[in-house]
Amino acid sequence: MHASAAALLYNLLMNTSPQSGSVSILKSNGLRESFDPSKLIFSLKRVGAQQGTIDRIVREITSRLHEGMTTTQIYSEAFAMLKEHHAPTAIKYSIRRAVLELGPDGFPFERFIARIFQSWGYDTLVDQTILGSCVPHEIDVVAWNKEKLILVEAKYHNEFGMKSDLKVALYIQARREDVAGTHFDYGNINRVADEFWLITNTKFSEQAIHYGECKGLHMIGWNHPAQGNMHDIIEKQGLHPITCLTSITRQEKNDLIAQKMLVCKDLIAHPEALHEAGIRDDRTAAIIEEAKMVIASAK
């Protein structure tokens, strides 16, 4: 369905004409905008929802719209309906929010980024302090193998609407330049850093992307680059955060994260972590089964 068709559907459902305006919704960054059903349609299509299911969800959401409704409320209602019709697809729809829920601070996100590099065959350490030419720097993730040493800035935001902007990219480039001549011995190999990466759980501003491309920074965000972005990496590597799971509570998720149990794949490999988090044995099978379904939904 094209954007124009989506707008027509919206007008029909709201019993309004295109000239009469639309309902104003509240974004996570506090700004208001007119509800655009094409965005909801696109997000549902991206996770593989069937057209009939998409039409039903858009029709239901549109009929419940009211002035000042939040994007979080729209997501929650769409997720509930999607889960009712097709649970594996609903899980894919929830991945972005699951990464956000690795907070409220950025340290679990740093460990999650380290886990991604481990899946690529790197050894990793988090929260490292290194000396540059002028000043020391706190590096969120250091990843290395025999061929390459990578320094990573993991920029975590606890709101969808927040972006890593030009100031962040400028800051990372300045750090990159200051450590450029420093030698390290990670992996018992004396060498300089080969690459400096900036990774965020949300989006980059257009200026940040333009500057990063100009300077040759490695930048990964939720939807940048077009191929190999955060969403693509999670699905390809099967690294769905345990915060995707609906069969455990928020506190239980926190307890598992404290054990460095961040992704469903690791939970399946180490089910004893559930017991260590105080979860009763009679719930273990259902939790592991949901974790397997989460991973299978990406295939």
Buried (B, 14 or more C-beta within 10 A) or exposed (E): BEEEEBBBBBBEBBEEEEEEEBBBBBBBEEEEEEBBBBBBBBBBEEBEBEEEBBBBBBBBBBEEBEEEBEBEBBBEBBBEBBBEBBBBBBBBBBBBBBBBBBBEEBBBBBBBBBBBBBBEEBEBEBEBEBEBEEEEBEBBBBBBBEEEBBBBBBBBBBEBEBBBBBEBBBBBBEBBBBBEEBEBEBBEEEEEBEBBBBBBBBBBBEBBBEBBEEBEBBBBBBEBEEEEBBBBBBBEBBBBBBBBBBEBEEEBBBBBBEBEBBBBBBBBEEBEBBEEBEBEEEEBEEBBEBBBBBBEBBE
